[in-house]
Amino acid sequence: MPPNPKSQIQNRKSKTAFVTGGTGFVGSHLVEALLERGYGEVRCLVRDRQKWLGPLDITPVRGDLTDVEALWKGLQGVDEVYHVAGITRAQDWDTFYQANVRGTLNLLGAVKQVASDVDRVLITSSLAAVGRGADGVATETDPLQPVSRYGRSKAEMEEALRSTHQMPTSYWDELPITVVRPPAVYGPRDRDILTFFQAVNSHVCPVVGGGSDPAVSLVHVRDLAQGMIQCATTPQALHEVFFLGSTRPYAWNEVKKASTAALDTWAVTLPVPTFMVGAVGAASELWGKISGSYPALNREKAREIRHAATMCSSEKARRMVGYEPAIALDEGVAETIAWYREQEWL
């Protein structure tokens, strides 16, 4: 007998979700997706400003991943936990470790104490955790051999889930955990890929390699958010790891074509030899020091571009949880660029 739609809606309305990182790019879209699905309450860990969450009907929980009292308060009686908080850029290892590894362990310790009967804890990792471990298109069976500090922090985070250090059993064994690894994510509110669109808008399209061969897995942020919820709500996904990417890897020429069409402009392809990427990252980082910022393209990111896996297969997620990205590249790029223009970012 097929499920009763009315009972499904009622079940969702009784659910409470707790989200970390909800004020960020991916997290804010996830919160919107949870609200659209009719969750009864969505609690969000908020450090200070609610940012993109401002107009949404959420319950803010003031604090961060170092605030045990805030975590305990937010986790009381929750059904699902979505851990999206973390940092992607930092100039030293300790900052990455404290945010991405220690912060995750703080959360799981609180879940164990306050919400051990939770239905699911979804942990957000990254394709960067795989690093050079993949041969071509990464799958979930590839070893973790990260090449950047960010990738290392995500790999150590995943390993910490299974560690029994100073504990009789691991969090992986004690809690209903699922891990997702997004590749490159794009969409409204993202600032990292904005620099690429700005270059194309200036009639230059930088491409690493030839540009014609499949080179990158891209996922639109709304497809990712839906996939995260599917992984958190599907029984078969318990204690599994999933890549949530595009239906297939894209060639940079495809990304260029979608970008120039959306921008209604032209661009000259600027091939960047792989061996030059490191120099470009160093120069970008130097300019960041002069301008008082830490750029998206830095030496660490350059190391990922040169040596780490940039493509992944989402076949396991498709097979086990029914993950099917719905937003075509042309559509997603056009929507993203239109949003940038509305915000006067582009």
N, C-alpha and C positions, 0 to 999 in steps of 0.2 A: 504494500500500500504506500503511495507517495506521501511525503510529509505534508501536514496541514499547514498552509501558509499563515493562517491566523495564529496557530499555536507557536509557529516560529517567531512571528513578530512579538507575541506576548513574552516568549522566552528571552528575546533580545532586550525588551524593555525592562526586564528584571536584572539585567547584567550590569555589573560595575567594572570598569576598566581603569587601570592606573598606568599612566604614560610618563616616562622620563624623556626629556628632550623634545617635549611637545611644542616648545617655542621656536624650534629650529625649522629648517627647510623640509626635511623628510617628516619629522614629527608632527608639524602642523597639518600636513596633508593627511597623515594617518589619523589624527584627531578628527578632522573633518569627515573622513571615511567612516569612523566609528559612530559619529553622530548621525550620519546619513543612514546607517544601518539600524538606527533606532535604539542604541544602547541607553539604558536608563540613566546612568551617570558615568561621565568620563572625568576622572581626576588627573590633573597634570601637575607635576613637580615644576614649580616656577621659582627661579632665583630672585628676580626683581620685577622686570617688566614682562607683560604677557605677550608683547609683540604681535605676531600673526594670530594669536588666540583671542585678542581683545574682543572682537564681536561675537565670539562663539559661546554657547551655553555649556561651559565647563566649570568644574570645581577646582580652583587653584589651591595647591598645597605649597605654602611658602617654605623654601629650603633648597638644598642640593644634596648630592650623593654622599656628602660627608656629615649630613645632619640626620643622625639616627632618629631623633624625635619626630622629624618631619616624615621620614620614611615610614615609621610605625603608624603615624597618623594616616598617611595616604593609603596604606596597605590594609587597613582594617576592613574586613568583609569583602575584599575584591574577588572577582571571578577570574580576571585575566590581567597579566602584567605585560606591558610592552616597553622594553628597555631600548630606547633609541639614543639616549644621551651619550655624548662622547665628543672628542675633538679630532679633527682631521689634519690640523696644522699646529706645529709647535717647534721651537728651536732647540729643545733638549729632551732627552729620554725620560727624565723624571716626570715632566709635565704629562707626557703621554701615558706613563705608567699609572700615575695617580688618578687620571681621569678615566682611562679606558679599562684598566685592569682592577685597580683598587676600588674604583667607584662601582664596578660591576659586582665585586665581592661584597661590598658594603650592602648593596641592594639585596643580593641573594641571602645574606645573613639575616637581614630584616624580614624577608619573605619567609624564611625558615622559622623565625620566632613568632611572627604575627599572622602569617597567611599560608601555613603549610598545606592547607586543604585547597589552595588555589587550583583552578582548572588548568591553566597554562602560563608559563613564563617564556615570552618570546625575546630572545637576545639577538641584537643586531650586530653582526660582524661585518666583513668586507671581503671582496675578491682580493684585496691587497694582502690578506693573510696568507694566501697561497704563494705569492711571489714567484720565484723561478721554478716552483715545484711542478708547474703544469707544462705539458708538451703540446702547444697549440691552444686548443679550447679546453679550459679547466673543467673538471668534474669534481664531485664531492669526494672521490676516492684519492685525489691527488694529495701528496704530502704537503705540509706547510713549511715553506722555505722563504719567508719574507725577505725583501731586500731593502725596505725602508723602516724607519722608526715607527711610523704609523702602522704599517703592515705587521711589524713585530708586536706592537701593543695589542692588535686584534688577535694575532696567533696566540700570544701568551694569555689573553683573556679566555680564548676557547680552551686552552690547555688547563687553565685554572678551574674551569667548570668540572673537570674530571679528576682534579688533584685531590688526594686524601691527606695532604700535609696538615698535621695537627688535628685531623678529624678521622673518625672511624670509617666513614664513607664520604663519597664526594657529593657535591650539590647535584651533579648530573644524575646520580642514583637516587637522591632523596627528593628532588623536585621535578615537576613535569615540564622540563625544558625543551624548547625547540630553538635552533639557531638558523638565522637567515644571513646570506652573504650577497648583498647587492654589488653589482659592478658600478660603472659610472652612471650617475643619476642626473637627469635634467628635468627642467620644468619651471613654472613660475616660482619665484622667490629664491632661486639658486643664483649664487654669485660667482661660482667657480667657472662654469662654462660661459658665463657672460663675456669673459675676455676673448674667447674664440669668436663669438658673434660680433664683438666690437671690431676685431681684426677684419672679418669678412665684410662688415659694413664700410670699412676703410679700403676695400677692394684687394685685400690680401688674405689668402687662406693658407695658413701654415699646416703642412702635412708631414708627418714622420713616415718615411718610407715612400713607396711608389704611389699610394693613394687608391689603387684599383683593387687590391686584394682585401678580403675581410680582415679587419684590424681591431675592432672595438665592439664590445657589448654595451649598449646604452639602454637604459630603462626609464620610461617616463615616470615621474614621481607618483602619479595617481595609480598607475599599474602596480608599482611597487607596494603602495599602501594596501591595495586590495589583496595582493599576494601575501602580505604579512598577516592580514586578518585570516585569510584562508589557512595559512600554516598554523595559526594560533587556535583555530576552531575545528580543525580536522583531526579526529582521533588517531588516524594512521601517522600523523606527523610528529607524534610524541617521540622525544629523544632522537630526532633526526636533524640533519643539516641540509639546507637547500640553497642553491643559487637562484636568485630571482632577477633575471635579466631580460633581454629582448628575445623575440622569437628566434632570431639568428644574429650573428655578428654582422656589423656594417663595415663597408669600405669607407674611407674618409671622403672619397669622391661623392658618395651618396649623401653624406652629411653636408658637404659643400653644396651640392645641388639643392637640397632641402632648404639650406640657409639662404642662398642667393635668391631662391624663389620667394621665400617669406619676406626677405628684405627688399625685394624688387630691385636688385642691383647685380653687379658683376664682380667677380673676384679672380685674381691671378693666383694660381696654385704656387705656393712657395715650398718646394721640397726641403725638408730639414734632414740631412743625413743623421743616422742614428748616433754616430760618434760625436756629433755636434750638440746633441740634446743636453749633455751635461754642462757644456759651456754656456748654453742659453739659460739653463736653470741657475747657474752661478751668477751670470750677469743680471738676471731678473732679481735674484736675492740681494745682490749688491745695490741695485736701484731701490729695492724695498727698504734697505737700511737708510739710504739717503732720504727717502720720502717718509720714513717712519711707519712702514707697514711690512707685513710678511706676506709675500705674494703667493697665489695659488700655484704658480709654476716656480718651484724652488729646487734646490739640489736634490732633496729627498724625492720630490715628485718626478724629477728628471730620471732618477735612478729606477723608479717604478716603470716609467715609459720605456727605458732602455732594456730592463732585465726582467720585469715581472709580467705575469699573465695579464692580458687586457681583454681576453675573451673568455666566456664561460657558457656552459650548457645548462639550460633550465628544464631539461627533459625529466629529471627526477621530480621536480615540483609539478610539472604538467601531469605526470603519470600518477602521483600520489595524492595531490590536493586539488587537481583540476586547474592549475595556474595557466591562464591564457592572456598574455598582454593584449589589450584591446586598442591601444592608441598607436596608429601608424607613425613612422618617423616624420613624414611630411606634415601630418596633422599636428603632432606634438611640437615640432620645431616652430611651426607657424603660430601656434597658441602661445608658446613661450616668448617668442619675439614680440608678439602683440602685447603681451603683459609687460615686458621690459619697456616698451614704448609708452604704455599707459603710465608707468611709474617714472618715466623720464630717466631710466637707467641707460637707455640706448638712443 
